Amino acid sequence: MFKSKTKKLLITIICVLINIFISFTITNLLGISNTIVIKSYCIVYHDITWEVIIFMLLLLIEAFVYEHYNKQY
C-alpha cells in the first residue's frame, strides 16, 4: 500500500512539472510570458499571469482524466 501511494505521488509531481514546462513554453512561443491578466488589490502579491491560467487549465484536464480512469463503481 505504501508503494502505491508513493508511486501516485511521484506520478503527480512529474505531471505537475510537465504542466509547468508546457505552460511556460506556450507563453514564450506566443510572446506573452509574464503578462499580468488580473491584478489584485490586496497586501499580498497575487497577480495572475497567462502561465497560471494555462497551468490551471492543464491541471483541470489532468484531474478529469485521472478521475475517469480511477473511477470506482
Secondary structure, DSSP 8 states (H G I E B T S, - for coil): -HHHHHHHHHHHHHHHHHHHHHHHHHHHHHT-TT-EEE---SSS---EEHHHHHHHHHHHHHHHHHHHHT---
